[in-house]
Amino acid sequence: MLELTIDEPDELVKVAHALASHTRIGIIKLLLQKPNLNIIEIAEALSIPVSTAATNVKVLEEAELILTSLQPASRGAMKVCSRNFDDVRMILNPIAFYKHSNKTVEVEMPIGHFVNFDIHPTCGMANLSEMIVPEDEPESFYHPDCRTAEIIWFRQGWVEYRFPRSVDSTANISSIEFSLELCSEAPNYNNDWPSDITVWVNDVEIGTWISPGDFGDHRGKLNPPWWSDTSTQHGLLKTWRVDGERSTIDNEKSSSAVLADLNLLAKPYISLRIGVKPDAMHQGGVNLFGKGFGDYAQGIIMRIQHKEE
């Protein structure tokens, strides 16, 4: 989340200007649908000249709303764009906002810190230095070195994490969300390999995302040098959220489960389970990315918003 206040006028003006354009909003929407696009692809999708696309990308880049990188092309290099934030918050009255608004508690869980699992091959994991355990041996997921994992993959089943609740048992919680980078799991990689990936919170199903593939279209920005170019490279950053009215995935309704169904204050921890159901239409597996793999330098981030009394 990008949070700006009126006490940061230069940054506020820059971001407000970047968002004050239908073309630039269109570029951001495109990058929600496909996380990495070059200038020519953006121009073609929006039916605008390449020069116009390049100009608007530069404005978004300067506002840090998107990230760009140069990648080899048939003629020289091409600029590839990806989004940088899911949310932008502009606070025009900081005193009133912080006095009366929700407070946010954030906890980041390394992907190797799972507490339970039920997985089936193909499966494996790696850290920044090497493959941690033998591939396709689910029992090896009990090995203590798994806690160093920065990428985990499995074809069937689930993994479970337990987050500290981090708010008082009397807290007035207004929402909970989980942000993580993930994709399908195919041999090597396959950009067209759908998988129905489901998330449960405290054993309550809150939504299924259909991952379009196991991505290898570009090398993951964070991948260590030893990681093969023929292996999975990156995922998409997705956010599951539950509030008092519904559950969503990237702000699109995913289920009718609401906060009251999760019973968040009943235990000192909050369970998060990620997997593919046995009866899923697309059983294409899961890749989970930590800070050292993929395109986003994060583990699994839980955010709880609660109201101040």
Secondary structure, 3 states (H helix, E strand, C coil): CEEEECCCHHHHHHHHHHHCCHHHHHHHHHHHHCCCEEHHHHHHHHCCCHHHHHHHHHHHHHCCCEEEEEEECCCCEEEEEEECCCCEEEECCHHHHHHHCEEEEEEEECCCCCCEEEEEEEEEEECCCCECCCCCCHHHHHCHHHHHCCEEEEEEEEEEEEEECCCCCCCEEEEEEEEEEEECCCCCCECCCCEEEEEEECCEEEEEEEECCEECCCCCCCCCCCCCCCCCCECEEEEEEEECCCEEECCEEEECCCHHHHCCCCCCEEEEEEEECCCCCCCCCEEEECCCCCCCCCCEEEEEEEECC
